[in-house]
C-alpha cells in the first residue's frame, strides 16, 4: 500500500466511509455501526463535566456532615461500585474498538466476529490502557502536590466570608497554565499512539506492549514530520467537522426543542390544578413528550457522530496502513499476479525429450 501523507488520507477516508456505511444502505446496519463508532470514538473530546456547584457564600456556609461509620461505609461501597462499573464499561468499549477495527479493515458489517476473534488481544490492550492511565495520573499527582500545598495554605489564611488574596491566587495559577498545557498535549499523544498505532499491532500480530511500542516508535522516528502533521489534523479536523455540524443544526434543533418546550409548558398549565388521576395523566404526558425529545436527540447524535467517528478511524487506518504493511495489505490487497496456464504435453511434440 502506498504511504499516504496525512492530508492525502482525508479524501480516501471519506470514500471508504461512504462505501462502508451507505453502499448498500440499510437502516438497521447503519444505526448499529454508527452506535458502535460513537461509543468507541466519541467526539474526541474529554468528558469535561461541570462538577462545581454554585457558591453563594464563603466556606462557613458549607453544610455540616457527620461522617458516621455507616455513612463512611456507604460512601466506600458506592465509590467501589462506581470504580468497578467504570472498569467494566472501559473493557467493553475496548472490545468494541477491536471489533470495529475488524469491520473497517475487512469491510464487514458484523460486529460479532471481531468481538470473538480479538478477545485476548483486547483484554491485554485494556490492561495496558489502565497501566498507562494510572501512570499518567500518578505523575499528575506528584507534580500537583507542591501546588496543592500552596492552595491549601491560601484557603486556610482566607478570612471567613471574605475574598481570597487575589495576588497570591494568581501567583499560584500562572505556573499551572504551561503545566496543564503539557499534560493535555501528552494525553492527546498517548491516546493517538495507543489507539491509532499500537492497537493494529495488537490485533494483527498479537504483539506485546513492548513489541507494539518498539514498532510504532521506529516508524515515528523515521517520519517525525509526517506523524506530527497527522497528529495535528487528527485533532483539528474532527473538531472543525463537529463545529460545522453544530452550526448547520442550530436552527432545526431550536425548532424541535423549542416546540418540545412549548408543549411541556402547555401541558404544565393544562394540568396545573389537576389532582388524582388527572394529575398522573399530566405527569405521564409530560414524561412521554420529554422521552420522545430525548430519543430524537440521541438518534440525531448517533446518526451524525457515527459517520464522523467512522471517518476518523478510516483516516487513522489509511495513514498508518501505508507505514505498516500488515495493515496496508488488508486495506488495499496487492494484486495477484496471473498464473500462466499449464499446456498439456502431447507425445511427439518437437523439442520434448
C-alpha positions in Angstrom: 0.0 0.0 0.0 1.2 3.5 -0.9 2.3 5.6 2.1 -0.2 8.5 2.1 0.6 11.8 3.7 -1.9 12.8 6.4 -3.6 15.4 4.0 -3.8 12.8 1.3 -5.7 10.4 3.6 -8.7 12.7 4.0 -10.4 12.0 0.7 -9.9 8.2 0.6 -11.1 8.0 4.2 -14.3 9.8 3.2 -14.8 7.4 0.2 -14.2 4.3 2.3 -16.7 5.7 4.9 -19.4 6.2 2.3 -18.9 2.7 0.9 -18.8 1.1 4.4 -21.9 2.9 5.8 -24.1 3.6 2.7 -23.4 1.1 0.0 -25.8 -0.7 0.3 -27.8 1.4 2.8 -29.8 -0.4 5.5 -31.1 1.5 8.4 -30.5 -1.3 10.9 -26.9 -1.8 9.8 -26.3 2.0 9.7 -27.6 2.6 13.2 -25.7 -0.3 14.6 -22.4 0.7 13.1 -22.9 4.4 14.0 -23.7 3.5 17.6 -20.5 1.4 17.8 -18.5 4.1 16.2 -19.9 6.7 18.5 -19.1 4.6 21.6 -15.6 3.8 20.6 -14.6 7.1 19.1 -17.0 9.7 20.6 -16.4 13.3 19.8 -12.7 13.1 20.6 -13.0 15.5 23.5 -12.8 14.9 27.2 -15.7 14.5 29.5 -15.5 18.0 30.7 -18.4 17.8 33.0 -19.1 20.7 35.3 -18.8 19.3 38.8 -18.8 22.7 40.6 -21.9 23.7 42.5 -22.8 27.3 42.8 -21.1 29.0 45.8 -23.1 31.9 47.1 -21.2 32.3 50.3 -17.9 31.5 52.0 -16.7 28.2 53.4 -18.6 28.8 56.7 -21.9 28.2 54.9 -21.0 24.7 53.9 -23.3 22.1 55.4 -22.0 20.2 58.4 -22.0 16.5 57.7 -21.4 14.0 60.4 -19.3 11.2 59.0 -20.7 8.3 60.9 -19.3 4.7 60.4 -22.4 3.8 58.4 -22.1 6.9 56.1 -18.4 6.2 55.5 -19.1 2.5 54.7 -21.9 3.6 52.3 -19.6 6.1 50.6 -16.9 3.5 50.2 -19.4 1.0 48.8 -20.7 3.5 46.3 -17.2 4.5 45.3 -16.1 0.9 44.8 -19.2 0.2 42.7 -18.5 3.2 40.6 -14.9 2.1 40.0 -16.0 -1.5 39.1 -18.6 -0.2 36.7 -16.1 2.2 35.1 -13.7 -0.7 34.6 -16.4 -2.9 33.1 -17.6 -0.2 30.7 -14.0 0.6 29.7 -13.3 -3.0 29.0 -16.4 -3.4 26.9 -15.6 -0.3 24.8 -12.1 -1.7 24.3 -13.6 -5.0 22.9 -15.8 -2.9 20.6 -12.8 -0.9 19.4 -11.2 -4.2 18.2 -14.5 -5.4 16.7 -14.9 -2.2 14.8 -11.3 -2.3 13.7 -12.0 -5.7 12.2 -15.1 -4.4 10.5 -13.3 -1.5 8.9 -10.2 -3.4 7.9 -12.2 -6.3 6.3 -15.2 -4.1 5.1 -17.6 -6.2 7.2 -20.8 -5.0 8.9 -21.0 -7.7 11.6 -19.6 -6.9 15.0 -19.7 -10.4 16.4 -16.7 -11.9 14.5 -14.3 -9.2 15.7 -15.7 -9.3 19.2 -14.8 -13.1 19.4 -11.5 -13.1 17.5 -9.8 -10.4 19.5 -10.9 -11.3 23.0 -7.4 -12.0 24.3 -5.8 -9.0 22.5 -8.5 -6.6 23.7 -8.0 -7.8 27.3 -4.3 -7.2 27.2 -4.8 -3.9 25.5 -7.3 -2.9 28.1 -4.8 -3.5 31.0 -2.2 -1.6 29.0 -4.5 1.4 28.9 -5.2 1.0 32.6 -1.5 0.9 33.4 -0.7 3.9 31.2 -3.7 5.8 32.7 -2.6 5.2 36.3 1.0 6.1 35.5 -0.2 9.4 33.9 -2.4 10.1 37.0 0.5 9.3 39.3 2.7 11.8 37.5 0.0 14.4 37.7 -0.5 13.9 41.4 3.3 14.1 42.1 3.5 17.4 40.2 0.4 18.8 41.8 1.5 18.2 45.4 3.5 21.4 45.8 0.7 23.4 44.2 -1.9 21.7 46.4 0.0 22.7 49.5 0.1 26.3 48.3 -3.7 26.3 47.6 -4.4 24.7 51.0 -2.3 27.4 52.8 -4.1 30.1 50.9 -7.5 28.6 51.8 -6.6 28.4 55.5 -5.4 32.0 55.5 -8.5 33.3 53.8 -10.8 35.3 56.2 -14.2 33.7 56.9 -16.7 35.1 54.4 -14.1 37.3 52.8 -12.4 37.3 49.4 -9.2 35.4 48.8 -5.8 37.1 48.3 -6.1 37.5 44.5 -2.5 38.3 44.0 -1.4 35.1 45.8 -4.1 33.1 43.9 -2.9 34.3 40.5 0.7 33.6 41.5 -0.3 30.0 42.1 -2.4 29.7 39.0 0.0 31.1 36.4 2.7 28.4 36.7 -0.1 25.8 36.3 -1.1 27.0 32.8 2.0 25.7 30.9 1.9 22.5 33.0 -1.7 21.9 32.2 -0.9 22.5 28.5 1.9 20.0 28.6 -0.4 17.4 30.2 -3.1 18.0 27.6 -0.7 17.5 24.8 0.8 14.4 26.5 -2.7 13.0 26.9 -3.5 13.5 23.2 -0.2 12.0 22.1 -0.8 8.9 24.4 -4.3 8.4 23.0 -3.1 8.6 19.4 -0.2 6.3 20.0 -2.3 3.7 21.8 -5.4 3.6 19.7 -4.2 4.7 16.2 -0.8 3.0 16.1 -0.4 0.3 18.8 -3.8 -1.3 18.5 -3.3 -2.6 15.0 -0.1 -4.4 16.1 -2.1 -6.0 19.0 -4.8 -7.1 16.6 -2.8 -8.3 13.6 0.3 -9.7 15.3 -0.9 -10.4 18.8 2.1 -8.2 19.8 3.1 -7.5 23.3 3.1 -3.9 24.6 6.9 -3.7 24.2 6.8 -5.1 20.6 4.0 -2.7 19.6 5.7 0.3 21.2 9.0 -0.5 19.5 7.4 -0.9 16.1 5.5 2.4 16.5 8.4 4.3 17.8 10.6 3.2 15.0 8.1 4.4 12.4 7.6 7.7 14.2 11.4 8.2 14.4 11.7 7.6 10.7 8.9 10.2 9.7 8.7 12.7 12.6 7.2 15.4 10.4 4.6 13.2 8.8 3.4 11.9 12.1 3.3 15.5 13.6 1.1 16.7 10.7 -1.1 13.6 11.2 -1.5 14.4 14.9 -2.5 18.0 14.2 -5.0 17.0 11.5 -6.3 14.1 13.7 -7.2 16.6 16.4 -8.2 19.6 14.4 -10.4 18.0 11.7 -12.9 16.3 14.0 -13.4 19.5 16.0 -13.9 21.5 12.8 -16.4 19.0 11.4 -18.3 18.9 14.7 -18.4 22.7 14.8 -19.7 22.8 11.2 -22.4 20.2 12.1 -23.4 22.2 15.1 -23.8 25.4 13.0 -26.0 23.5 10.5 -28.2 22.0 13.2 -28.8 25.1 15.3 -32.0 26.2 13.5 -33.5 22.6 13.3 -32.5 22.0 16.9 -34.1 25.2 18.1 -37.3 24.4 16.2 -37.6 20.8 17.6 -36.7 21.5 21.1 -38.4 24.9 21.2 -41.6 23.1 20.1 -41.0 20.5 22.8 -40.6 23.2 25.5 -43.8 24.9 24.3 -45.7 21.6 24.5 -44.3 20.9 28.0 -45.3 24.4 29.2 -48.8 23.9 27.7 -49.2 20.5 29.4 -48.0 22.0 32.7 -50.5 24.8 32.5 -53.3 22.5 31.4 -52.8 20.2 34.4 -51.7 22.8 36.9 -54.7 22.5 39.2 -55.4 18.8 38.5 -55.5 16.2 41.2 -55.7 12.4 41.4 -55.9 10.6 38.1 -55.8 13.8 36.0 -52.5 14.9 37.7 -51.0 11.5 37.0 -52.1 11.8 33.4 -50.5 15.2 33.1 -47.3 13.8 34.5 -47.4 10.9 32.1 -47.9 13.1 29.1 -45.0 15.4 30.0 -42.8 12.4 30.6 -43.7 10.9 27.2 -43.0 14.2 25.4 -39.7 14.6 27.2 -38.8 11.0 26.4 -39.6 11.5 22.7 -37.4 14.6 22.6 -34.6 12.8 24.3 -34.9 9.9 21.9 -34.8 12.3 18.9 -31.6 13.9 20.4 -29.9 10.6 20.9 -30.8 9.3 17.4 -29.6 12.5 15.8 -26.4 12.4 17.8 -25.7 8.8 16.7 -26.6 9.4 13.0 -24.3 12.4 12.9 -21.5 11.4 15.1 -21.3 7.8 13.7 -20.1 8.8 10.2 -17.7 11.3 11.6 -16.2 8.7 14.0 -16.0 6.1 11.2 -14.2 8.6 9.0 -11.8 9.4 11.9 -11.0 5.7 12.2 -10.6 5.2 8.4 -8.3 8.2 8.4 -6.1 6.7 11.1 -6.1 3.3 9.4 -5.1 4.7 6.0 -2.3 6.8 7.4 -0.7 4.0 9.4 -1.5 1.3 6.9 0.9 3.0 4.5 3.6 2.5 7.0 2.6 -0.9 8.4 2.4 -3.4 5.6 0.4 -6.0 7.5 -2.4 -3.4 7.9 -1.9 -1.8 4.5 -2.3 -5.1 2.6 -5.6 -5.7 4.3 -6.9 -2.2 3.4 -5.7 -2.4 -0.2 -4.8 -6.1 -1.1 -1.9 -6.3 -3.5 -2.9 -7.5 -7.0 -2.4 -11.2 -7.5 -0.1 -12.0 -10.5 -1.9 -14.1 -13.1 -0.7 -17.7 -13.3 0.2 -18.9 -16.8 -1.9 -21.8 -17.9 -0.2 -25.2 -18.0 -0.3 -26.6 -21.5 -0.9 -30.3 -21.9 2.0 -32.3 -23.1 1.4 -34.0 -26.4 3.6 -37.0 -27.2 5.8 -36.4 -30.2 5.9 -32.6 -29.7 9.2 -31.3 -31.2 11.7 -30.2 -28.5 10.5 -32.7 -25.9 12.9 -35.4 -24.9 
